[in-house]
Amino acid sequence: MNENSPRLKRLPLLLKPTQVCAELGIGRTKAYQLFQSGQIQVRRIGRSIRVHRDELERFARSNQEVD
């Protein structure tokens, strides 16, 4: 993903965990593990969890291996 990518531009500013899973090709459990460990920074709005589009790009670019 890069900043000029139409795919990135079409994403909402704040993504739901299910959208993060779809973009990264991972399951829900792995996504929540990444949130809990701090590898993907989340924003809480009440009880809801959201991930900023830029944070998703940062994680994807960091070449971190997802176990």
N, C-alpha and C positions, 0 to 999 in steps of 0.2 A: 504494500500500500504506500502510495506517496501522495503528497498534498495536492497534486494536480490530477489525481485519479478520479474519474467520474464515479467510481465505486465508493470512494471515501466521501465525496461530496453528497452522495445520495443518502448516506447514513444520518440518522438524527444526531443532534448534539450530545444527548445522553442516551446510552443504550441500556436496555434491560439485559439481565443475565442470559436470557434465551437468545437474544441477538448476538451477544458476545460469543456464545457457544457456536452459533451458526457461522459467524465470521472466522473463528479460529478453527472450526472443525473439531471441537472437543465436546465432551459430555458435561452435563450439569454438575456432577460431583467434582470433576476436575476444575471446572470454572470456580466453584466455591472454595476449593482448596487454594487456588491461585489468589483469590480475594483474601482469604484468611491469612495466608502467608505474607501478603503485602506485595507479591510480585505484580499484581494488577491492583492499582489504587482505585478504590470505590468512593462514591459519594452517597451518603444516606439522606433520603428525603422521607422523614417519618420512618416507617418500617421498610420502605422500598430501597433497593440497592440499584444504583445506576453507575455506569462507567462512561467517562467522557471519551468522546471520539478520539481526541488527541492521545489519551492514555492507551487506548487500544492500539493505535499506530505505534506509540513508543514501545509497547510490549512486543508487537510483531517485528519491529525493526531491531530489537535488542538481541535477536538470535538466541534467546533463552530456549533451552530444550524443555519441552513439556513431557514429564514422565508419565 
